[in-house]
Every structure is written in structure tokens, then in C-alpha cells.
């Protein structure tokens, strides 16, 4: 058997390194590995000056090791890789806010490309050959012709915002380092997922506003374009799929991953409204509209399912309830802290 082989065909992984481990996706991935693969040693990279909350890791903090490291500093990335000697790297870290990428394109593009290049260069310069799961995005497909839906991995690539440009570059770097240096890299293009810890995506932004209206902290819900169509998946299923991709996927390949619930943004908002205890007034806020929008993202995940036998565990209804419950808890804490500030005379 080679380094990664097991008798059942699944690759054996004893030590992992997750970039962006304190972030919304990386923290859920760390939780999945810790709770489902207890014999795997989990390490993560977090920027020393990151403003990301450490609360994301509070339930598993004693079971993981977090290394302070800026991915834009190649020497720091090399140092961490030397220390950890990972069997697998999950490259999750990136600036992922599409709207922000229009406001700060240079920063987003530079950060995402440079960080990825350094992850790959560190491995190459050290002569390591860990499995690398490179997290790309459905945004690289851009505005897809309806005839190409559901979207397969062969769909034309036509990114239409600075964020997707940066992810396409990451995607291309992964293929280049696989072909040119023989580094076992698996690329995934994730479609939309419900992630309570990521406040800038529409679903969480809606749920937080719903919770604030329930608590009397906000009068109406503000939204952008409601006509975009998405397929949705639970973040916990999404992070598990990354493990499946790495342990069961084929290096050099690209896999679309997504859910089977197809819904417009507006329809999702109505689902939230029906799940609440009070009336939720809403209106469009022009500041939330993007210069260009990707309005049709429905994946074909046949290739991924065929090769990995992955299947989601959570229903759409369970995911929505999990999202709402999480956001309600966050808003109750927010309200409590505001009340404490008023009592202490800070307002």
C-alpha cells in the first residue's frame, strides 16, 4: 500500500492542517474531524491579527492545535508545515465576501492568490506530498446559460466578480502544481450552503434580522436581489463532503458539491418568515445589490457522489431550524450585551 492507501480504498490520514480554522467554514470542518475521526490530529492556521472570533472553536479548543500564521508570509507557512508534517491540508482560508470583493478587489484578489501560492510553495520547497483539498467555488462558473443547468464540471468558466477571479486562480494553481510537481491536489467547487457562522451570506443575514425583529431590536428586514436561484446544503454536510473528497477523491480531479434543495433567495426568505413568531416586514435595500449577480447556481454532483458515495445527512427543514436557532442565540447575547452597556453608562 502507498502512503495514503487503506484496505477499503480510503486514504489514511493521521494528521491534518486546516487553513482558516477559526473561520466559519474551517471551524465546522475542524468540529467534524474531531467528532468523527478522533484518532486524527487536527492542526489549524489562523492569522495572528485576524479579527475572527475564537468562539467558533470553543467546543473543541482543547482538542486541536492552532498555529498563528499569515498565509501571505511564505516563511511562516513553511515553518508551520515543518512543525506539523501534515498528511492532508484543507485549504479553506480566503476572503469570500462577493460584495466586499467589488469594494476592495485588489485586496481580495491579492490575498486569495498569494495565500494559495504560499501554501503550495511551502509544500513544494519542503518536498512534502500531503493530500491537499483546495476549496474553490461555484462562482467560477459565473452567469450560466440555462441550457447548461444543472452545472457539471465541464461547464464553461466565466467568472464575473473579483472574488470568483481569485478563486479561479486558486483553482488553476492547484491543477498546475498537481501536473507540474506531482502534488496530490483535489479541487472542489462548493455551491451555496447554510452557514450560521458566516454573517455576510444572504441566509444568515436574513436569519439574524428575523431574530432581531423577534426581539424588538429591528423593525424591518432589508434584502438585495431575491430572484437568484440556489441549491442549498447544510454547512455540516458541506464540511463532511470535504473529508470525503480528500479521503475518497482522485488527485487532479475537480468535483462539484452542493445540495438538492433548489430555491430562490426570495422563497428562502418566505420560509424564514413562516418559521417565526411574528410578522416580518421586508424591503429591498439598493446598497445590497451587486454590480453583477450570479442568479442561477444548480449543480450536478453525480461525479462526486459516484466516486465518494457521499450523501447529506441533514434535511432542508433541519438546516433552516439549526440556522434560526443559532441566530436567535446570537441575537439574545447581542441584546444582553447592549443592555449591560446601557446599565454601565456606555450609551
N, C-alpha and C positions, 0 to 999 in steps of 0.2 A: 504494500500500500504506500502511496505517496504521502507527503506531509499532511494533506488535508482529508485523506480518504478514511471512510469507515465502512464496515461490512455492509451496512444498509444503503450505501451510496451517498450518505450525507457527510458533508465535510466536518471534520472535528475541529472545534475551536475551544481553546482553553483560556485565552486572554484577548480581550477586545479593547480598542481605543475608540471613543466616540467624540468627534469634534462637535463643539457647540452643545455640550452635555447639559448645561444649565438652561438651555433654550426650551421653547415649547415642544418641539419635536424630539430633541435629544434627550430630554428628561423622561419622556414617556418611553423612549426606546430603552434607556437605562433601567427603568422600572420593569419593563418586560423581561429583559435579560436576567436581572437579579431575581425576579419572582418565578421565572420559568426555567432558568438554567443556572441553578445555584452553584454549580461547580465551575462556572466561568468567572474569571477575574475581570472586573469591569473598571476601566480607567477612562477618564474623560479630559478633554481640553476645554478650558474656559478662559476668555480674555481677562487679564488682571485688572483692566479698567472697565470691564463690562458693567452695565447698569442692570443686567438681567437679574431677576430676583433669585436668591438661593432657595426660596421657599419651594421652588419646583422640585427640589431634591430632598426635601426634609424627611420624607418617609424612608429613604434608603441611604441617607448621608453616611451612616456608619458602615455601609457595605460596599462602598465604591471609593476610588481614589481620584480626586480632581487635581489636575495639573494646571497651574497658571501659565498661559502661553498665548501670545498673539500670533495667529496664523500668518500674518504679514511679515513676521520675523523668522526667516528661514533657520537661523542658528537656534532659535528657541524650539522650533518644530523638530529639528534634528536631535536636540537634547532630550526632548520628551520621548521620541521614538527609540533612542538609545536606552533610556531608562526602562521603558515598558516592554519593548520587544514584542509587539502585538502579533497575534495570529490573524487578526482581522481588524480593519479600520472602517468604521462607518462615518463617512464624511457628510455630516448633516449641516454643519455651520455655514451660514450665509446671511446676507441681508435679503429678506424675502418679501418685503413690502412693495407691491407693484406701484401703488400710488406714490410712495416715497421715492421710488426709482425715477419717476418723472421730475421730481423736485431736486434730486441730487444724483443725476445719472453718473457723473464721473466717480463719485464716492462708491456707489453701489457696484458699478462695473469693475472698478479697480480692486475693491475689497474681495469680491467673489472670485475673480480670476486669479489674483495674486495669491490668495489663501489656498486655493486648489492647487495651483502650480507648486507652492511650497510643500504641501502635503505629499505630492507625487515626487518632487525632487528629493525630499528627505529620504523617502524610501529608496529611491534610485541610488543616491550617494552613499547610503549605508549598506547597499547590497542586500536589502531585505526583500522578501517576497510575500508580504501578508496579503490575504484577500482584501480587496478594497471595494466597498459598496459606495458608489458615487451617486448621491441623491440629486437627480435632475428634476424636471417638472414638465407637466403638460403644456405650460405656457410656451414652450419652444415651438409648438405646432401653430400658434397664432390663431387667426380667424380662419377656421377650417370650412371648406366648401361642404355643404350638406351632403353631397354625394360621397364624401369621404368619411361619413359618420355611420357606425362607430369607428373611432380613430384607432388604426393599427400602428405598429412601429414603423411601417413603411410610408405612412402619410407624409406628404410634403412638409418640410420645415420652413416656417415663415414667421419668426418672432416679431412682435410688434410693440414691444416696450423695452426700456433699458434693462429691466430685471431679466427678462427672457433672453436677451442678448448675452448677458453674463452667464446664464445657466447653459446656453448653447455652447459657449466657450468652454465651460467646465466639462460638458458632455464630450466635446471634441478632444479636449486634453486627455480624458480618460481613455478614449479609443486610441489616441496616438501613443500613450505610454504603454498600453497593452500590446499594440502591434510593434512598436519600436524597441521597447525594453523588456517585453515579456512579463510585465507586472500583471497579476491576475485581477483585473478590474471588471466589476459588474455594474452596469449603469441602469438606474431605474427612473422612469418618468411617472411621478406620482400625480394623480388628478386630485380634485378637491376632497378635503376631509374635515370633519368636525373636530376642532381642537380648542377646548375651553381655555387653554393657557395662552392662546395667541389672540390678542385683542384686536388686531388690525384686520382680520378676515371678517367677511360680512356676517357669517353665522354667529360668531362670538360677539361681535359689535351689536347685533340685534338683541341677543340674549341678555347682554349686560344692560342695555337700555330698557328692555322689558322688566328686568329685575329692579331697576331704579324707579321706573314708573310705579311698580307694585309697592315700593317703599316710600312713595311720595317725594322722591328726590328729583324727578324729571317729569315734565308734562306731556311731551310727545316724542315719538321715535323718529329720528332722521335717517334717511337712506339715500343711496345713489341709484344706479340703474337696476331695475327689478326684472328686466326681461332676459337676462343671461340664463342659459340652461347649464346645469351642472349635474354630475353624478357624484353622490356623497358617500363617504365611508367614515367609520369611527376612527379617531386617531389611534386608539389602542390596536385596532386591526391593522391600520396603516403601518405602525411600528413593528408589529409582528411580521408583516409581509417583508420588511427589510431583512429580518433574520432569515426568513425562508429564501429570499433572493440570494443571500450570501452563502447559506449552507447547502442550497439545492440548485442554485442557478449555474449558468455556464459563463466563465470568464470571457470577456469580449462581447457578450450579448447585451442587448438593451431590452428592458421589459416595461410595458405599460402596466400600471397598477391603479385600481380605482374601485369604486363601489357600484352596486347595481340599482341604487335608488336614483332615478333621473327626475330632476325637479328644477323649476325656475327659481331664481332668487326671491321673486315675489310670492310664489307658492310656499316657499320655506317660511317666509315672514308670516303668512297666514297660519301655518302650522303652529308657530310660536304663539301667535295671538290666541289661538284656540286652546292653548295649554296653560293659559294664565288665569288669574283670579279676578282680573279687572279689564276694563276697556283700554285698548292701546291705540291712541291716535297716532297717525304717522303721516309724514310728508317728505317729498324729495328735497334734498339739500344740494344745490348745484356744485358746492365745493367738494362733494363726494364723488362727482363724476370724473372719469378719466379721459384724457385726450383721445385715446383709442381704447376699446374694450374688447376682450375675447368673450364672445357671447354663446359659444356652442362647444362644450367640452364633455363629450361622452366617449369613454374609452372602450376598446376591445381588449380584454385581458386574457383572451384564450391562450396565448403563448405562455404567459406567466403561470396560469393555473395548470396547463398541461405539463409543464416542466417541474413545477414545485408541489403540486397538489394542495396549494394554499386555498383556504376559504375563510371568509369573515365569520367572526363569532357573534357579533352584535347586530341586532335588528336596527332599522332606522328609528323606530319608536324608542328603543333603549338608548340610542345615541342622543336623541333630542332631549330625553329626560335627564341624562347624565350631564349634558351641556347646561341645561337650565338650572339644575341643582347646584352645579359648580358655580355658575354665575350668581345665583341667589346668595350663596355663601360668601362670595367675594364682595357683593354689594352690601350685605349686612355688616361685614367687617369695615367696609368703607364708611358706612353710615355711623357706626360706633366710633370710629376714629375722628370723624368730623364733630360728633357730639362732644368727645373728650377735648378736642381743640377749643371748642367754644367755651367749655367749662373752665379751661385753663387760660382763657383770655387771648388766644391767638387769632381770633377772628373779630 
